[in-house]
Amino acid sequence: MNNNRYCIIMAGGVGSRFWPISRRSTPKQFLDILGTGKSFIRHTYERFARIIPPENFLVVTNNSYKEQVLRHIPEIGERQVLGEPVGRNTAPCIAYAAWRLKTVNPDATMIVTPADHLILNEDEFRRAIVEAAEFAENRRAMMTIGIRPNRPDTGYGYIQVDNRSETDGSPIFKVKTFTEKPNLELARTFVESGEFFWNSGIFIWKTETILENFSAFLPDLQQTFGSIGAYYNTPQEQQHIERIYPECRNVSIDFGVMEKAHDVYVRCSDFGWSDIGTWGSLYQHSPKDEKGNVESRFCMLYDTEGCIVKTDTDKLTVIEGLKDYIVVDHKDVLMICPKANEQNIKKFIDDTKFKIGDEFI
C-alpha cells in the first residue's frame, strides 16, 4: 500500500430519491437497499480497504451522522470523521478534507468517492483507481473515472474525451468537456459518437493540486477554509468549521473546478458501475421474476409486471393489475408511484413537509 494515498468518502447526502426508505435520520448510505447484508458505506470502505490503510480514510458527513459512520466503519477513529454543520455540495466537502490533509500529510494523494455506488468488478475497479493515482502523482493532474456507457442514460453526467491516449495503449485521456445530465436525444448522440463516458463522480489528485485549483477557480472557498488554517487537526477544528461552513457557497466540484481547469484527465473503465441513485436504477440492477418484477419476501402478484415492490415487514402484499410501478411500504409511509414519474418523489417530500410537517421525512 502507498501510505501517501487517502480515501475521502463523501457521505453527507440525505438520499431523498429513495424516500420513504431513506429518511433524514437514516439516509441511503447507511441502508442495505441492495439486500446484501451490508450498507452502501460499508461496501465503499471494504472496496478501498484493499489499497488504502484504515488510518488513511476520512469520511465527510453531516454532524448528525457521525455516530452512524463509526458504527458502520468501526475500523476508523472519531478524528477521521469530518462533520459538516450544513450541506453545501461537493466543493466545500472536498475543500475541508483537502485542508485537513494539508496539515496531516502535505504530500497526500486524495481519492474522493461518494458513499453509495454499486461496483460489480472490484478488482478492475481497484486497478483503475491505482492507475489514475499514479498518473495524478506523476503529472500533477486532476483525474476522474469515466464509465463506458452501455445505453443513452439521462440520469448521469457525461465526459467527452480526446481520443488520443496519454500513454501508449493506456485508457487515460485528456478531458475535452463535461456535460450535465442531457436529454434523451443528446444522450443517444453522445453514446453513438464513442467520445463520451459517464461521469462516476470519483476524483483523484494530489492535495496540493486541488488546493491550487481552488485558489484559481473558487478563491472565496479557498480563502474561507484557509482562514482557519491553524486549527485543522486540533481540538478547536470543529468549532471553527461550525463558524465558517454556513458562509460557503453551495457549489459542486464539477461546476466549480473540473469544468474550468486545464490539466483534467479521465481513466476510462468498465467495471459494472451504477450510482444506484433512484428506484429505477435499483430496479435495473435487481434480480427479477418471469414478469420482470422485483419483489419483497411475501408478495402475491396478479397481472402485474415491471414493478418494484419493497416492504420492510412480514406483511403480505397483494397486488393486481399494475404495470411499471414503484410500491414501497416502509414504517409509517406507503408510496405507490409509476416508475416513469419517480422524479416526482421530491415533490411528494416537499408537499408532505408543507401539509403535514417533518414527521414522515
Secondary structure, DSSP 8 states (H G I E B T S, - for coil): --TTEEEEEE-----GGGTTTS-SSS-GGGS-TTSSSS-HHHHHHHHHHTTS-GGGEEEEEEGGGHHHHHHH-TTS-GGGEEEESS---HHHHHHHHHHHHHHH-TT-EEEEEES--EES-HHHHHHHHHHHHHHHHHHT-EEEEEE--SS--TTS-EEEEEEEESSTT-SEEEEEEEE-S--HHHHHHHHHHS-EEEEEEEEEEEHHHHHHHHHHH-HHHHHHHHTTGGGTTSTTHHHHHHHHGGGS----HIIIIITT-SSEEEEEE-S-EE---SHHHHHHTS---TTS-B--SSEEEES-BS-EEEESSS--EEEES-BSEEEEEETTEEEEEEGGGGGGHHHHHHHHHHHT-GGG-
